[in-house]
Amino acid sequence: VTPGGTTTLTLTASGSATLGGQVIKITGTNGGTVREAGLTVIVRPAYGLNRPHGLAIEAGGATALVTDNELPNQRLLRIDTATRRVIKTVAETNQILRRIAIETGGASALVGGDRGLLRVTLATGALTPITTFDAIRNVDGVVLEAGGATALVVDCGPVGNCSAGRVDRITLASGA
């Protein structure tokens, strides 16, 4: 890779790969300078759900979205409803993911997390915050209202005190 350039490294585990964290060491050399970095790749089984939380059936019913909060990363997964196997990791974040509502048209979904409401573009996995950080916390329910411009969310309030939980109406265009 030239200075300032980027490259993509794709890793695929074989069917006989050992499950769990696998450390990979990457070494780069530029003349006499050697740099090393390590990363850990998590190899999961096909049914690989550890802490599933939210579930939403996609149009047609052949696939569903599931939030899974296995450390070190929380994931939004697409599963095959017939086999219940994970087809794809749609998105990953360090925020705990909870409930899911698929938006009209099925190209994106709203995902409630421990720190707010996110929009996930399902084709790319791009995560876009809808609400400001900590405006809503520990979202335990999200439902799109008729027309799709607003959503109702059940959360623990801005201080995270679930004994003072509430139902909020969120305008999706502004996050307010």
C-alpha positions, 0 to 999 in steps of 0.5 A: 500500500502506498503512503496514504493509501488504503487496502481491504483485507477480507478474512473468511473462516473455514468450516473447521475453524476454532470458535472464539477469538483468534489473534492475527498479527499484521506486519508492515515493512517500509525499507528498514522500518517494520511495524506490527499490529494485532487484531482479534477476529471472533469466529462464531458458529452459524447459529452464533447468538449469545445475547439476542435482544430484539427481533423484527421480521423483514418483508416476505418473512424469509429473513429477520433482523436480530440484535445480539450483544455478545462482547466485544461488539454488539451486532445487528444480524440478518438471519434465515427464518427457516434455518435460523442461521445467521446470514450476515452481520449487517452492522456492528457498534460498541453500543448495546442494541435492543429493539428494532423497527423496520422502516417503510420500504425496508431499506433501513431500520430503527434500532434502540440502544443503551445511548439512543436511537439509531438508523441502520441502512441495511444494505451498507450497515451505516449507523446514523444517530437519530437522537443526541447522545443520551437524550434517551437511554436503554430503549426497550421499545420502538414502534414507527407511527403511521406515516413513518415520520415519528416513532414512539420509544419506551426508555429509561429517561435521560438519566437512565433511571428505569424506575422513572421510565417514559414513552417518548415521541421522536421526530425522525428528521430532527431527533427531537 
